[in-house]
Amino acid sequence: MHKALKRTGSVVGAALLALVATTAAAGVAEASYDSCPYGKVCLFTGADGSGSRWVAPDCGMEALPSGIANRAVSARTYGNSIDMYYSTVVPSLVYVESVGQFYTKNLQHPGQADTIFVNC
């Protein structure tokens, strides 16, 4: 009887471990252009919408957070165009490039912008 319980416990333990591993793998997804919510602007750290994704919270000027500042390589604009800039020592912004409405593209100047303006 004791061996049967031990064997059953091992089977249940293995099943739970497999379930946890499957759930963890399902929760980790590569970013893609398709992961950008409709109506939003998304920047990605990798080419072709890969890598980490950042979603602009609103319209207007936005200093990019450290995870995406000077690291954006591709963009998807789902309705709003953006202008991209980098900051200089003197408090001013230097234009980098623009991405039009409803565009999906690799940036012409990847890894240079630390500020964006979302046109609404």
PDB file as gemmi writes it, atoms N, CA and C in Angstrom:
CRYST1    1.000    1.000    1.000  90.00  90.00  90.00 P 1                      
ATOM      1  N   MET A   1       0.829  -1.190   0.000  1.00  0.00           N  
ATOM      2  CA  MET A   1       0.000   0.000   0.000  1.00  0.00           C  
ATOM      3  C   MET A   1       0.872   1.252   0.000  1.00  0.00           C  
ATOM      4  N   HIS A   2       1.922   1.253   0.818  1.00  0.00           N  
ATOM      5  CA  HIS A   2       2.792   2.413   0.927  1.00  0.00           C  
ATOM      6  C   HIS A   2       3.487   2.697  -0.417  1.00  0.00           C  
ATOM      7  N   LYS A   3       3.930   1.634  -1.121  1.00  0.00           N  
ATOM      8  CA  LYS A   3       4.580   1.800  -2.419  1.00  0.00           C  
ATOM      9  C   LYS A   3       3.608   2.355  -3.455  1.00  0.00           C  
ATOM     10  N   ALA A   4       2.340   1.927  -3.392  1.00  0.00           N  
ATOM     11  CA  ALA A   4       1.330   2.414  -4.335  1.00  0.00           C  
ATOM     12  C   ALA A   4       1.093   3.906  -4.140  1.00  0.00           C  
ATOM     13  N   LEU A   5       1.022   4.365  -2.892  1.00  0.00           N  
ATOM     14  CA  LEU A   5       0.835   5.793  -2.612  1.00  0.00           C  
ATOM     15  C   LEU A   5       2.045   6.596  -3.077  1.00  0.00           C  
ATOM     16  N   LYS A   6       3.223   6.054  -2.842  1.00  0.00           N  
ATOM     17  CA  LYS A   6       4.438   6.742  -3.252  1.00  0.00           C  
ATOM     18  C   LYS A   6       4.481   6.885  -4.775  1.00  0.00           C  
ATOM     19  N   ARG A   7       4.118   5.812  -5.491  1.00  0.00           N  
ATOM     20  CA  ARG A   7       4.099   5.834  -6.943  1.00  0.00           C  
ATOM     21  C   ARG A   7       3.057   6.832  -7.443  1.00  0.00           C  
ATOM     22  N   THR A   8       1.867   6.839  -6.828  1.00  0.00           N  
ATOM     23  CA  THR A   8       0.804   7.767  -7.211  1.00  0.00           C  
ATOM     24  C   THR A   8       1.256   9.205  -6.969  1.00  0.00           C  
ATOM     25  N   GLY A   9       1.918   9.425  -5.841  1.00  0.00           N  
ATOM     26  CA  GLY A   9       2.436  10.764  -5.535  1.00  0.00           C  
ATOM     27  C   GLY A   9       3.447  11.230  -6.566  1.00  0.00           C  
ATOM     28  N   SER A  10       4.294  10.309  -7.028  1.00  0.00           N  
ATOM     29  CA  SER A  10       5.286  10.657  -8.044  1.00  0.00           C  
ATOM     30  C   SER A  10       4.619  11.023  -9.359  1.00  0.00           C  
ATOM     31  N   VAL A  11       3.584  10.276  -9.727  1.00  0.00           N  
ATOM     32  CA  VAL A  11       2.857  10.545 -10.970  1.00  0.00           C  
ATOM     33  C   VAL A  11       2.161  11.897 -10.888  1.00  0.00           C  
ATOM     34  N   VAL A  12       1.504  12.169  -9.753  1.00  0.00           N  
ATOM     35  CA  VAL A  12       0.814  13.450  -9.567  1.00  0.00           C  
ATOM     36  C   VAL A  12       1.830  14.589  -9.576  1.00  0.00           C  
ATOM     37  N   GLY A  13       2.954  14.402  -8.903  1.00  0.00           N  
ATOM     38  CA  GLY A  13       4.003  15.428  -8.883  1.00  0.00           C  
ATOM     39  C   GLY A  13       4.525  15.728 -10.279  1.00  0.00           C  
ATOM     40  N   ALA A  14       4.755  14.683 -11.063  1.00  0.00           N  
ATOM     41  CA  ALA A  14       5.242  14.869 -12.434  1.00  0.00           C  
ATOM     42  C   ALA A  14       4.206  15.595 -13.286  1.00  0.00           C  
ATOM     43  N   ALA A  15       2.930  15.259 -13.096  1.00  0.00           N  
ATOM     44  CA  ALA A  15       1.857  15.917 -13.846  1.00  0.00           C  
ATOM     45  C   ALA A  15       1.775  17.395 -13.487  1.00  0.00           C  
ATOM     46  N   LEU A  16       1.896  17.713 -12.203  1.00  0.00           N  
ATOM     47  CA  LEU A  16       1.863  19.115 -11.776  1.00  0.00           C  
ATOM     48  C   LEU A  16       3.059  19.881 -12.330  1.00  0.00           C  
ATOM     49  N   LEU A  17       4.229  19.266 -12.305  1.00  0.00           N  
ATOM     50  CA  LEU A  17       5.417  19.907 -12.847  1.00  0.00           C  
ATOM     51  C   LEU A  17       5.241  20.191 -14.338  1.00  0.00           C  
ATOM     52  N   ALA A  18       4.692  19.247 -15.078  1.00  0.00           N  
ATOM     53  CA  ALA A  18       4.451  19.439 -16.508  1.00  0.00           C  
ATOM     54  C   ALA A  18       3.453  20.565 -16.745  1.00  0.00           C  
ATOM     55  N   LEU A  19       2.418  20.645 -15.913  1.00  0.00           N  
ATOM     56  CA  LEU A  19       1.409  21.694 -16.039  1.00  0.00           C  
ATOM     57  C   LEU A  19       2.023  23.063 -15.774  1.00  0.00           C  
ATOM     58  N   VAL A  20       2.834  23.172 -14.738  1.00  0.00           N  
ATOM     59  CA  VAL A  20       3.487  24.442 -14.409  1.00  0.00           C  
ATOM     60  C   VAL A  20       4.432  24.848 -15.534  1.00  0.00           C  
ATOM     61  N   ALA A  21       5.198  23.920 -16.060  1.00  0.00           N  
ATOM     62  CA  ALA A  21       6.135  24.221 -17.143  1.00  0.00           C  
ATOM     63  C   ALA A  21       5.391  24.685 -18.390  1.00  0.00           C  
ATOM     64  N   THR A  22       4.274  24.036 -18.716  1.00  0.00           N  
ATOM     65  CA  THR A  22       3.475  24.419 -19.878  1.00  0.00           C  
ATOM     66  C   THR A  22       2.885  25.802 -19.689  1.00  0.00           C  
ATOM     67  N   THR A  23       2.360  26.085 -18.496  1.00  0.00           N  
ATOM     68  CA  THR A  23       1.767  27.389 -18.215  1.00  0.00           C  
ATOM     69  C   THR A  23       2.820  28.480 -18.281  1.00  0.00           C  
ATOM     70  N   ALA A  24       3.997  28.241 -17.736  1.00  0.00           N  
ATOM     71  CA  ALA A  24       5.061  29.240 -17.767  1.00  0.00           C  
ATOM     72  C   ALA A  24       5.478  29.524 -19.201  1.00  0.00           C  
ATOM     73  N   ALA A  25       5.613  28.483 -20.009  1.00  0.00           N  
ATOM     74  CA  ALA A  25       6.002  28.670 -21.402  1.00  0.00           C  
ATOM     75  C   ALA A  25       4.929  29.429 -22.166  1.00  0.00           C  
ATOM     76  N   ALA A  26       3.661  29.181 -21.874  1.00  0.00           N  
ATOM     77  CA  ALA A  26       2.570  29.864 -22.562  1.00  0.00           C  
ATOM     78  C   ALA A  26       2.537  31.342 -22.205  1.00  0.00           C  
ATOM     79  N   GLY A  27       2.959  31.719 -20.992  1.00  0.00           N  
ATOM     80  CA  GLY A  27       2.927  33.108 -20.559  1.00  0.00           C  
ATOM     81  C   GLY A  27       4.058  33.939 -21.131  1.00  0.00           C  
ATOM     82  N   VAL A  28       5.094  33.302 -21.639  1.00  0.00           N  
ATOM     83  CA  VAL A  28       6.226  34.014 -22.217  1.00  0.00           C  
ATOM     84  C   VAL A  28       6.051  33.993 -23.723  1.00  0.00           C  
ATOM     85  N   ALA A  29       5.830  35.171 -24.299  1.00  0.00           N  
ATOM     86  CA  ALA A  29       5.602  35.240 -25.737  1.00  0.00           C  
ATOM     87  C   ALA A  29       6.543  36.255 -26.355  1.00  0.00           C  
ATOM     88  N   GLU A  30       7.026  35.944 -27.511  1.00  0.00           N  
ATOM     89  CA  GLU A  30       7.825  36.904 -28.260  1.00  0.00           C  
ATOM     90  C   GLU A  30       6.916  38.053 -28.672  1.00  0.00           C  
ATOM     91  N   ALA A  31       7.432  39.270 -28.603  1.00  0.00           N  
ATOM     92  CA  ALA A  31       6.676  40.418 -29.093  1.00  0.00           C  
ATOM     93  C   ALA A  31       6.608  40.319 -30.610  1.00  0.00           C  
ATOM     94  N   SER A  32       5.550  40.839 -31.178  1.00  0.00           N  
ATOM     95  CA  SER A  32       5.419  40.897 -32.626  1.00  0.00           C  
ATOM     96  C   SER A  32       4.564  42.104 -32.966  1.00  0.00           C  
ATOM     97  N   TYR A  33       4.588  42.495 -34.232  1.00  0.00           N  
ATOM     98  CA  TYR A  33       3.738  43.608 -34.647  1.00  0.00           C  
ATOM     99  C   TYR A  33       2.282  43.339 -34.269  1.00  0.00           C  
ATOM    100  N   ASP A  34       1.860  42.088 -34.374  1.00  0.00           N  
ATOM    101  CA  ASP A  34       0.474  41.735 -34.052  1.00  0.00           C  
ATOM    102  C   ASP A  34       0.139  41.921 -32.581  1.00  0.00           C  
ATOM    103  N   SER A  35       1.145  42.002 -31.714  1.00  0.00           N  
ATOM    104  CA  SER A  35       0.881  42.177 -30.283  1.00  0.00           C  
ATOM    105  C   SER A  35       0.583  43.634 -29.920  1.00  0.00           C  
ATOM    106  N   CYS A  36       0.720  44.543 -30.870  1.00  0.00           N  
ATOM    107  CA  CYS A  36       0.449  45.959 -30.616  1.00  0.00           C  
ATOM    108  C   CYS A  36      -1.060  46.192 -30.617  1.00  0.00           C  
ATOM    109  N   PRO A  37      -1.617  46.719 -29.518  1.00  0.00           N  
ATOM    110  CA  PRO A  37      -3.066  46.937 -29.446  1.00  0.00           C  
ATOM    111  C   PRO A  37      -3.537  47.948 -30.502  1.00  0.00           C  
ATOM    112  N   TYR A  38      -4.698  47.700 -31.055  1.00  0.00           N  
ATOM    113  CA  TYR A  38      -5.267  48.595 -32.069  1.00  0.00           C  
ATOM    114  C   TYR A  38      -5.412  50.008 -31.500  1.00  0.00           C  
ATOM    115  N   GLY A  39      -5.042  51.009 -32.277  1.00  0.00           N  
ATOM    116  CA  GLY A  39      -5.149  52.395 -31.852  1.00  0.00           C  
ATOM    117  C   GLY A  39      -3.957  52.900 -31.068  1.00  0.00           C  
ATOM    118  N   LYS A  40      -2.939  52.076 -30.868  1.00  0.00           N  
ATOM    119  CA  LYS A  40      -1.766  52.451 -30.069  1.00  0.00           C  
ATOM    120  C   LYS A  40      -0.518  52.556 -30.942  1.00  0.00           C  
ATOM    121  N   VAL A  41       0.522  53.119 -30.359  1.00  0.00           N  
ATOM    122  CA  VAL A  41       1.852  53.167 -30.965  1.00  0.00           C  
ATOM    123  C   VAL A  41       2.740  52.231 -30.163  1.00  0.00           C  
ATOM    124  N   CYS A  42       3.444  51.339 -30.848  1.00  0.00           N  
ATOM    125  CA  CYS A  42       4.333  50.396 -30.171  1.00  0.00           C  
ATOM    126  C   CYS A  42       5.737  50.512 -30.752  1.00  0.00           C  
ATOM    127  N   LEU A  43       6.717  50.463 -29.869  1.00  0.00           N  
ATOM    128  CA  LEU A  43       8.119  50.399 -30.266  1.00  0.00           C  
ATOM    129  C   LEU A  43       8.673  49.059 -29.804  1.00  0.00           C  
ATOM    130  N   PHE A  44       9.597  48.504 -30.585  1.00  0.00           N  
ATOM    131  CA  PHE A  44      10.170  47.191 -30.307  1.00  0.00           C  
ATOM    132  C   PHE A  44      11.692  47.287 -30.300  1.00  0.00           C  
ATOM    133  N   THR A  45      12.330  46.489 -29.458  1.00  0.00           N  
ATOM    134  CA  THR A  45      13.790  46.499 -29.374  1.00  0.00           C  
ATOM    135  C   THR A  45      14.454  45.663 -30.457  1.00  0.00           C  
ATOM    136  N   GLY A  46      13.689  44.873 -31.186  1.00  0.00           N  
ATOM    137  CA  GLY A  46      14.235  44.048 -32.254  1.00  0.00           C  
ATOM    138  C   GLY A  46      13.653  44.422 -33.606  1.00  0.00           C  
ATOM    139  N   ALA A  47      14.270  43.927 -34.657  1.00  0.00           N  
ATOM    140  CA  ALA A  47      13.792  44.171 -36.014  1.00  0.00           C  
ATOM    141  C   ALA A  47      12.469  43.450 -36.249  1.00  0.00           C  
ATOM    142  N   ASP A  48      11.667  43.998 -37.131  1.00  0.00           N  
ATOM    143  CA  ASP A  48      10.407  43.379 -37.556  1.00  0.00           C  
ATOM    144  C   ASP A  48       9.463  43.083 -36.399  1.00  0.00           C  
ATOM    145  N   GLY A  49       9.415  43.979 -35.410  1.00  0.00           N  
ATOM    146  CA  GLY A  49       8.482  43.810 -34.290  1.00  0.00           C  
ATOM    147  C   GLY A  49       8.885  42.734 -33.306  1.00  0.00           C  
ATOM    148  N   SER A  50      10.154  42.408 -33.232  1.00  0.00           N  
ATOM    149  CA  SER A  50      10.610  41.380 -32.286  1.00  0.00           C  
ATOM    150  C   SER A  50      11.217  42.051 -31.054  1.00  0.00           C  
ATOM    151  N   GLY A  51      11.643  41.244 -30.108  1.00  0.00           N  
ATOM    152  CA  GLY A  51      12.238  41.770 -28.884  1.00  0.00           C  
ATOM    153  C   GLY A  51      11.180  42.252 -27.913  1.00  0.00           C  
ATOM    154  N   SER A  52      11.556  43.165 -27.042  1.00  0.00           N  
ATOM    155  CA  SER A  52      10.621  43.710 -26.056  1.00  0.00           C  
ATOM    156  C   SER A  52       9.747  44.771 -26.705  1.00  0.00           C  
ATOM    157  N   ARG A  53       8.509  44.854 -26.237  1.00  0.00           N  
ATOM    158  CA  ARG A  53       7.553  45.824 -26.774  1.00  0.00           C  
ATOM    159  C   ARG A  53       7.252  46.893 -25.735  1.00  0.00           C  
ATOM    160  N   TRP A  54       7.130  48.147 -26.181  1.00  0.00           N  
ATOM    161  CA  TRP A  54       6.690  49.257 -25.336  1.00  0.00           C  
ATOM    162  C   TRP A  54       5.519  49.924 -26.034  1.00  0.00           C  
ATOM    163  N   VAL A  55       4.461  50.220 -25.281  1.00  0.00           N  
ATOM    164  CA  VAL A  55       3.263  50.851 -25.825  1.00  0.00           C  
ATOM    165  C   VAL A  55       3.182  52.278 -25.301  1.00  0.00           C  
ATOM    166  N   ALA A  56       3.065  53.246 -26.199  1.00  0.00           N  
ATOM    167  CA  ALA A  56       2.931  54.651 -25.793  1.00  0.00           C  
ATOM    168  C   ALA A  56       1.625  54.817 -25.023  1.00  0.00           C  
ATOM    169  N   PRO A  57       1.683  55.434 -23.832  1.00  0.00           N  
ATOM    170  CA  PRO A  57       0.489  55.530 -22.995  1.00  0.00           C  
ATOM    171  C   PRO A  57      -0.549  56.526 -23.481  1.00  0.00           C  
ATOM    172  N   ASP A  58      -0.141  57.553 -24.240  1.00  0.00           N  
ATOM    173  CA  ASP A  58      -1.087  58.600 -24.609  1.00  0.00           C  
ATOM    174  C   ASP A  58      -0.519  59.436 -25.749  1.00  0.00           C  
ATOM    175  N   CYS A  59      -1.267  60.446 -26.137  1.00  0.00           N  
ATOM    176  CA  CYS A  59      -0.820  61.397 -27.153  1.00  0.00           C  
ATOM    177  C   CYS A  59       0.160  62.386 -26.537  1.00  0.00           C  
ATOM    178  N   GLY A  60       0.930  63.046 -27.391  1.00  0.00           N  
ATOM    179  CA  GLY A  60       1.837  64.086 -26.927  1.00  0.00           C  
ATOM    180  C   GLY A  60       3.258  63.590 -26.741  1.00  0.00           C  
ATOM    181  N   MET A  61       4.052  64.435 -26.087  1.00  0.00           N  
ATOM    182  CA  MET A  61       5.474  64.166 -25.875  1.00  0.00           C  
ATOM    183  C   MET A  61       5.661  63.138 -24.767  1.00  0.00           C  
ATOM    184  N   GLU A  62       6.551  62.199 -25.004  1.00  0.00           N  
ATOM    185  CA  GLU A  62       6.799  61.126 -24.032  1.00  0.00           C  
ATOM    186  C   GLU A  62       8.288  60.797 -24.014  1.00  0.00           C  
ATOM    187  N   ALA A  63       8.914  60.972 -22.850  1.00  0.00           N  
ATOM    188  CA  ALA A  63      10.294  60.511 -22.680  1.00  0.00           C  
ATOM    189  C   ALA A  63      10.244  58.992 -22.571  1.00  0.00           C  
ATOM    190  N   LEU A  64      11.014  58.312 -23.386  1.00  0.00           N  
ATOM    191  CA  LEU A  64      10.974  56.851 -23.397  1.00  0.00           C  
ATOM    192  C   LEU A  64      11.631  56.294 -22.139  1.00  0.00           C  
ATOM    193  N   PRO A  65      11.034  55.244 -21.557  1.00  0.00           N  
ATOM    194  CA  PRO A  65      11.636  54.625 -20.370  1.00  0.00           C  
ATOM    195  C   PRO A  65      12.943  53.913 -20.732  1.00  0.00           C  
ATOM    196  N   SER A  66      13.740  53.607 -19.727  1.00  0.00           N  
ATOM    197  CA  SER A  66      15.081  53.054 -19.944  1.00  0.00           C  
ATOM    198  C   SER A  66      15.097  51.768 -20.765  1.00  0.00           C  
ATOM    199  N   GLY A  67      14.054  50.965 -20.703  1.00  0.00           N  
ATOM    200  CA  GLY A  67      14.042  49.709 -21.445  1.00  0.00           C  
ATOM    201  C   GLY A  67      13.936  49.879 -22.949  1.00  0.00           C  
ATOM    202  N   ILE A  68      13.467  51.057 -23.405  1.00  0.00           N  
ATOM    203  CA  ILE A  68      13.282  51.282 -24.845  1.00  0.00           C  
ATOM    204  C   ILE A  68      14.060  52.501 -25.346  1.00  0.00           C  
ATOM    205  N   ALA A  69      14.400  53.436 -24.445  1.00  0.00           N  
ATOM    206  CA  ALA A  69      15.151  54.631 -24.854  1.00  0.00           C  
ATOM    207  C   ALA A  69      16.480  54.223 -25.478  1.00  0.00           C  
ATOM    208  N   ASN A  70      16.751  54.763 -26.639  1.00  0.00           N  
ATOM    209  CA  ASN A  70      17.977  54.465 -27.391  1.00  0.00           C  
ATOM    210  C   ASN A  70      18.110  52.982 -27.739  1.00  0.00           C  
ATOM    211  N   ARG A  71      16.992  52.263 -27.745  1.00  0.00           N  
ATOM    212  CA  ARG A  71      17.017  50.830 -28.074  1.00  0.00           C  
ATOM    213  C   ARG A  71      15.958  50.452 -29.103  1.00  0.00           C  
ATOM    214  N   ALA A  72      15.064  51.371 -29.476  1.00  0.00           N  
ATOM    215  CA  ALA A  72      13.983  51.045 -30.416  1.00  0.00           C  
ATOM    216  C   ALA A  72      14.558  50.772 -31.802  1.00  0.00           C  
ATOM    217  N   VAL A  73      14.134  49.651 -32.380  1.00  0.00           N  
ATOM    218  CA  VAL A  73      14.626  49.234 -33.686  1.00  0.00           C  
ATOM    219  C   VAL A  73      13.495  49.186 -34.711  1.00  0.00           C  
ATOM    220  N   SER A  74      12.265  48.912 -34.251  1.00  0.00           N  
ATOM    221  CA  SER A  74      11.123  48.860 -35.156  1.00  0.00           C  
ATOM    222  C   SER A  74       9.901  49.454 -34.463  1.00  0.00           C  
ATOM    223  N   ALA A  75       8.892  49.797 -35.282  1.00  0.00           N  
ATOM    224  CA  ALA A  75       7.707  50.468 -34.743  1.00  0.00           C  
ATOM    225  C   ALA A  75       6.453  50.041 -35.490  1.00  0.00           C  
ATOM    226  N   ARG A  76       5.331  50.123 -34.779  1.00  0.00           N  
ATOM    227  CA  ARG A  76       4.016  49.964 -35.397  1.00  0.00           C  
ATOM    228  C   ARG A  76       3.162  51.117 -34.908  1.00  0.00           C  
ATOM    229  N   THR A  77       2.595  51.852 -35.849  1.00  0.00           N  
ATOM    230  CA  THR A  77       1.705  52.953 -35.506  1.00  0.00           C  
ATOM    231  C   THR A  77       0.305  52.561 -35.942  1.00  0.00           C  
ATOM    232  N   TYR A  78      -0.528  52.275 -34.984  1.00  0.00           N  
ATOM    233  CA  TYR A  78      -1.882  51.795 -35.257  1.00  0.00           C  
ATOM    234  C   TYR A  78      -2.863  52.958 -35.190  1.00  0.00           C  
ATOM    235  N   GLY A  79      -2.656  53.986 -36.015  1.00  0.00           N  
ATOM    236  CA  GLY A  79      -3.606  55.088 -36.078  1.00  0.00           C  
ATOM    237  C   GLY A  79      -3.004  56.454 -35.851  1.00  0.00           C  
ATOM    238  N   ASN A  80      -1.905  56.542 -35.123  1.00  0.00           N  
ATOM    239  CA  ASN A  80      -1.286  57.835 -34.843  1.00  0.00           C  
ATOM    240  C   ASN A  80       0.150  57.837 -35.342  1.00  0.00           C  
ATOM    241  N   SER A  81       0.523  58.904 -36.033  1.00  0.00           N  
ATOM    242  CA  SER A  81       1.915  59.022 -36.465  1.00  0.00           C  
ATOM    243  C   SER A  81       2.772  59.468 -35.285  1.00  0.00           C  
ATOM    244  N   ILE A  82       4.073  59.255 -35.397  1.00  0.00           N  
ATOM    245  CA  ILE A  82       4.991  59.679 -34.331  1.00  0.00           C  
ATOM    246  C   ILE A  82       6.188  60.403 -34.934  1.00  0.00           C  
ATOM    247  N   ASP A  83       6.729  61.302 -34.156  1.00  0.00           N  
ATOM    248  CA  ASP A  83       7.999  61.949 -34.451  1.00  0.00           C  
ATOM    249  C   ASP A  83       8.956  61.518 -33.351  1.00  0.00           C  
ATOM    250  N   MET A  84      10.164  61.145 -33.744  1.00  0.00           N  
ATOM    251  CA  MET A  84      11.139  60.626 -32.785  1.00  0.00           C  
ATOM    252  C   MET A  84      12.303  61.601 -32.646  1.00  0.00           C  
ATOM    253  N   TYR A  85      12.812  61.734 -31.412  1.00  0.00           N  
ATOM    254  CA  TYR A  85      13.869  62.690 -31.094  1.00  0.00           C  
ATOM    255  C   TYR A  85      14.895  62.060 -30.156  1.00  0.00           C  
ATOM    256  N   TYR A  86      16.048  62.715 -30.048  1.00  0.00           N  
ATOM    257  CA  TYR A  86      16.972  62.386 -28.960  1.00  0.00           C  
ATOM    258  C   TYR A  86      17.321  63.678 -28.236  1.00  0.00           C  
ATOM    259  N   SER A  87      17.595  63.555 -26.951  1.00  0.00           N  
ATOM    260  CA  SER A  87      17.906  64.709 -26.105  1.00  0.00           C  
ATOM    261  C   SER A  87      19.386  65.036 -26.200  1.00  0.00           C  
ATOM    262  N   THR A  88      19.688  66.313 -26.041  1.00  0.00           N  
ATOM    263  CA  THR A  88      21.079  66.755 -25.999  1.00  0.00           C  
ATOM    264  C   THR A  88      21.385  67.285 -24.605  1.00  0.00           C  
ATOM    265  N   VAL A  89      22.656  67.612 -24.363  1.00  0.00           N  
ATOM    266  CA  VAL A  89      23.063  68.136 -23.059  1.00  0.00           C  
ATOM    267  C   VAL A  89      22.306  69.424 -22.756  1.00  0.00           C  
ATOM    268  N   VAL A  90      22.242  70.316 -23.740  1.00  0.00           N  
ATOM    269  CA  VAL A  90      21.419  71.518 -23.594  1.00  0.00           C  
ATOM    270  C   VAL A  90      19.976  71.034 -23.677  1.00  0.00           C  
ATOM    271  N   PRO A  91      19.093  71.519 -22.826  1.00  0.00           N  
ATOM    272  CA  PRO A  91      17.720  70.992 -22.868  1.00  0.00           C  
ATOM    273  C   PRO A  91      17.027  71.269 -24.205  1.00  0.00           C  
ATOM    274  N   SER A  92      17.350  70.468 -25.176  1.00  0.00           N  
ATOM    275  CA  SER A  92      16.670  70.565 -26.465  1.00  0.00           C  
ATOM    276  C   SER A  92      16.589  69.176 -27.082  1.00  0.00           C  
ATOM    277  N   LEU A  93      15.734  69.062 -28.079  1.00  0.00           N  
ATOM    278  CA  LEU A  93      15.538  67.788 -28.757  1.00  0.00           C  
ATOM    279  C   LEU A  93      16.008  67.901 -30.195  1.00  0.00           C  
ATOM    280  N   VAL A  94      16.625  66.848 -30.687  1.00  0.00           N  
ATOM    281  CA  VAL A  94      17.081  66.782 -32.069  1.00  0.00           C  
ATOM    282  C   VAL A  94      16.218  65.746 -32.783  1.00  0.00           C  
ATOM    283  N   TYR A  95      15.657  66.145 -33.924  1.00  0.00           N  
ATOM    284  CA  TYR A  95      14.790  65.263 -34.702  1.00  0.00           C  
ATOM    285  C   TYR A  95      15.571  64.058 -35.221  1.00  0.00           C  
ATOM    286  N   VAL A  96      14.966  62.864 -35.092  1.00  0.00           N  
ATOM    287  CA  VAL A  96      15.577  61.634 -35.606  1.00  0.00           C  
ATOM    288  C   VAL A  96      14.832  61.158 -36.847  1.00  0.00           C  
ATOM    289  N   GLU A  97      13.533  60.891 -36.723  1.00  0.00           N  
ATOM    290  CA  GLU A  97      12.716  60.452 -37.856  1.00  0.00           C  
ATOM    291  C   GLU A  97      11.250  60.424 -37.469  1.00  0.00           C  
ATOM    292  N   SER A  98      10.395  60.254 -38.484  1.00  0.00           N  
ATOM    293  CA  SER A  98       8.951  60.143 -38.266  1.00  0.00           C  
ATOM    294  C   SER A  98       8.465  58.799 -38.779  1.00  0.00           C  
ATOM    295  N   VAL A  99       7.370  58.345 -38.207  1.00  0.00           N  
ATOM    296  CA  VAL A  99       6.695  57.136 -38.677  1.00  0.00           C  
ATOM    297  C   VAL A  99       5.239  57.531 -38.876  1.00  0.00           C  
ATOM    298  N   GLY A 100       4.716  57.340 -40.088  1.00  0.00           N  
ATOM    299  CA  GLY A 100       3.355  57.752 -40.419  1.00  0.00           C  
ATOM    300  C   GLY A 100       2.290  56.889 -39.772  1.00  0.00           C  
ATOM    301  N   GLN A 101       1.030  57.265 -40.024  1.00  0.00           N  
ATOM    302  CA  GLN A 101      -0.108  56.513 -39.478  1.00  0.00           C  
ATOM    303  C   GLN A 101      -0.182  55.132 -40.115  1.00  0.00           C  
ATOM    304  N   PHE A 102      -0.560  54.146 -39.314  1.00  0.00           N  
ATOM    305  CA  PHE A 102      -0.770  52.768 -39.780  1.00  0.00           C  
ATOM    306  C   PHE A 102       0.455  52.206 -40.507  1.00  0.00           C  
ATOM    307  N   TYR A 103       1.621  52.448 -39.948  1.00  0.00           N  
ATOM    308  CA  TYR A 103       2.864  51.914 -40.500  1.00  0.00           C  
ATOM    309  C   TYR A 103       3.405  50.798 -39.618  1.00  0.00           C  
ATOM    310  N   THR A 104       4.059  49.865 -40.269  1.00  0.00           N  
ATOM    311  CA  THR A 104       4.809  48.806 -39.606  1.00  0.00           C  
ATOM    312  C   THR A 104       6.173  48.821 -40.276  1.00  0.00           C  
ATOM    313  N   LYS A 105       7.227  49.158 -39.525  1.00  0.00           N  
ATOM    314  CA  LYS A 105       8.520  49.298 -40.200  1.00  0.00           C  
ATOM    315  C   LYS A 105       9.691  49.160 -39.249  1.00  0.00           C  
ATOM    316  N   ASN A 106      10.826  48.823 -39.839  1.00  0.00           N  
ATOM    317  CA  ASN A 106      12.096  48.920 -39.139  1.00  0.00           C  
ATOM    318  C   ASN A 106      12.537  50.377 -39.253  1.00  0.00           C  
ATOM    319  N   LEU A 107      13.064  50.920 -38.172  1.00  0.00           N  
ATOM    320  CA  LEU A 107      13.440  52.326 -38.150  1.00  0.00           C  
ATOM    321  C   LEU A 107      14.678  52.585 -39.004  1.00  0.00           C  
ATOM    322  N   GLN A 108      14.733  53.761 -39.630  1.00  0.00           N  
ATOM    323  CA  GLN A 108      15.893  54.144 -40.429  1.00  0.00           C  
ATOM    324  C   GLN A 108      17.093  54.460 -39.543  1.00  0.00           C  
ATOM    325  N   HIS A 109      16.817  54.910 -38.313  1.00  0.00           N  
ATOM    326  CA  HIS A 109      17.875  55.271 -37.365  1.00  0.00           C  
ATOM    327  C   HIS A 109      17.647  54.520 -36.053  1.00  0.00           C  
ATOM    328  N   PRO A 110      17.847  53.208 -36.061  1.00  0.00           N  
ATOM    329  CA  PRO A 110      17.551  52.415 -34.861  1.00  0.00           C  
ATOM    330  C   PRO A 110      18.443  52.778 -33.679  1.00  0.00           C  
ATOM    331  N   GLY A 111      17.869  52.694 -32.499  1.00  0.00           N  
ATOM    332  CA  GLY A 111      18.626  52.892 -31.276  1.00  0.00           C  
ATOM    333  C   GLY A 111      19.035  54.324 -30.989  1.00  0.00           C  
ATOM    334  N   GLN A 112      18.398  55.311 -31.629  1.00  0.00           N  
ATOM    335  CA  GLN A 112      18.809  56.695 -31.423  1.00  0.00           C  
ATOM    336  C   GLN A 112      17.806  57.531 -30.640  1.00  0.00           C  
ATOM    337  N   ALA A 113      16.533  57.200 -30.680  1.00  0.00           N  
ATOM    338  CA  ALA A 113      15.512  58.054 -30.054  1.00  0.00           C  
ATOM    339  C   ALA A 113      15.353  57.766 -28.564  1.00  0.00           C  
ATOM    340  N   ASP A 114      15.207  58.832 -27.791  1.00  0.00           N  
ATOM    341  CA  ASP A 114      14.882  58.680 -26.370  1.00  0.00           C  
ATOM    342  C   ASP A 114      13.602  59.433 -26.002  1.00  0.00           C  
ATOM    343  N   THR A 115      12.987  60.068 -27.006  1.00  0.00           N  
ATOM    344  CA  THR A 115      11.749  60.819 -26.806  1.00  0.00           C  
ATOM    345  C   THR A 115      10.899  60.677 -28.065  1.00  0.00           C  
ATOM    346  N   ILE A 116       9.587  60.552 -27.890  1.00  0.00           N  
ATOM    347  CA  ILE A 116       8.695  60.549 -29.050  1.00  0.00           C  
ATOM    348  C   ILE A 116       7.563  61.542 -28.823  1.00  0.00           C  
ATOM    349  N   PHE A 117       6.986  61.978 -29.930  1.00  0.00           N  
ATOM    350  CA  PHE A 117       5.768  62.776 -29.882  1.00  0.00           C  
ATOM    351  C   PHE A 117       4.724  61.996 -30.655  1.00  0.00           C  
ATOM    352  N   VAL A 118       3.638  61.607 -29.971  1.00  0.00           N  
ATOM    353  CA  VAL A 118       2.540  60.875 -30.607  1.00  0.00           C  
ATOM    354  C   VAL A 118       1.523  61.906 -31.072  1.00  0.00           C  
ATOM    355  N   ASN A 119       1.313  61.981 -32.385  1.00  0.00           N  
ATOM    356  CA  ASN A 119       0.376  62.942 -32.970  1.00  0.00           C  
ATOM    357  C   ASN A 119      -1.038  62.378 -32.943  1.00  0.00           C  
ATOM    358  N   CYS A 120      -1.934  63.058 -32.259  1.00  0.00           N  
ATOM    359  CA  CYS A 120      -3.333  62.605 -32.178  1.00  0.00           C  
ATOM    360  C   CYS A 120      -4.278  63.666 -32.707  1.00  0.00           C  
TER     361      CYS A 120                                                      
END                                                                             
